[in-house]
């Protein structure tokens, strides 16, 4: 099955509150998430895929969710993880 083409986030017409909520959740991790609900065909999945295409790649850090790759070596031993972050 071929991957779905990504529709540009900025091309979604309407749904201003949903788009704003997604952008704010991206900017501020304190918001912790957005619940999107609506009828079929209201661009819920399209908006999320479009926004995801705009975000930079990120590297997942094992252990505590709030660690950056730079902080990992400092906290790894206390979390029972290897001293160097796995690739």
N, C-alpha and C positions, 0 to 999 in steps of 0.2 A: 504494500500500500504506500503510495507516494505521500510525502509530508504535505500538510495543508499550506497553501501560500499565506504569508503573513500580510494582513491588511494594515496599512499604516495607522497608527494610533491617532495622529493628527487629522486623518481623513474621516473619522467617525463623526457623524452629524448628530447633534442632540446629545442626550445623556450627559449633560454638563455636570450634574452632581456626582454621577458615577465616575466620570473622568477626573474630577477634582479630588474625590476620595482616593482614587488609585494613585494619583500624583502625590498627594500629601502622605500617604502610607509609604511611598517610596522614599520621600525626603526625610521623614521622621520615624525612626524605628519605635519611638514611644507609642505610636498609634497601634502597633502590633498586628494590624490586619484590617481587611475590609470584607464585609459580607455583601455579595452581589446577588440579588435575586430578581427575577422578572419572567415575563412570558417568553416563550420560544421566539427567537428571531429578534431579540432586543439588543444584540451585540455584546452580551456578557463575555463570552469566551473570546470573541474577536478583540475586544478592548484589552483583555489581559494579555493575549498573545502579542498584540501590537505594542503594548507598553514593554513587555519583556524583551522584545526585539531592540528596544532603545537602551536598555540597561547594559552596563559593562559586564564582561565576564567576571565571575568571582570564584575564588578558591575556597572550597569547604575546609574548615579547620576541625579536626576531630576533637572530642572532649567538650568543654563548656562552650555553649553556643555563642558567647560574647567575645571569644578570643580572636584576635587578628593573627595572621601568619607571623608577624613580628613578635607578638606576645607569647606564642606557643612554647618556645623553649624554656621560658621562665616558669611556666605553670605545669609543664608536662609531667614532671616527676610526681608532683602532688596529686595528679589525676590518674596516676598509674599508666601513663602513656610513654611511648619511646621518646628519648631525648630529642630526636630530630623528627620533624614532621614528615609523614609519608608523602610521596609524590602522588 
